Amino acid sequence: MVKKEIRVIGIDDSPFNKFKDEKVLVVGVVMRGGSWVDGILSTKVDVDGNDSTKKLVEMINKCKFKPQLQCIFLDGIAVGGFNVIDVRELNKKTNLPVIVVIRRMPDIANIKKTLIKIKKRQKIKLIQKAGNVVQVNDIFAQLTGIDFEQAKKILKIVCTRSLVPEPLRLAHLISSGVVSGESRGRA
């Protein structure tokens, strides 16, 4: 049974200019269920870099909320453009299940083509390592360290105001508000 006040973290990156910015702000929102914010975390990662996994592991493992956290939600598998997160490594080093939330079924073939074109072929392995994309209710997800039924139960608790888990929605609003001066876009 999943408790209604399960502590989770939702992580999203802020808007950035891929031609000017070297770093991008990444925000984590720690919540109890989908209704109570316990805290906000942040870090910075390189735009199109390779440090996202390391930075997220550090941010999560060093925070005071770590002992209570039960699950990590990511808004997609990359932050800062193509700074692809190794979700298996994130799961292993934090000892927490990871649910990558995706609004629409991704075009993996096109993503691979783009990565090859921009000479980032090695990131294809990280995307493949994340596992199959599954549909959970009205969203898509990649699950690491958690089974489908358990993920479905947690998503039901944390998706309180939209199809997207509330900690992800808030991470999006906060990160875009801090960087742009006002939140924008759909979370």
PyMOL commands that set and color helices and strands:
alter all, ss='L'
color gray80, all
select helices_A, chain A and resi 52-62+66-68+87-94+108-117+123-129+148-158+166-180
alter helices_A, ss='H'
color red, helices_A
select strands_A, chain A and resi 7-13+23-32+36-46+69-75+78-79+83-84+98-102+134-136+139-144
alter strands_A, ss='S'
color yellow, strands_A
deselect
rebuild
show_as cartoon
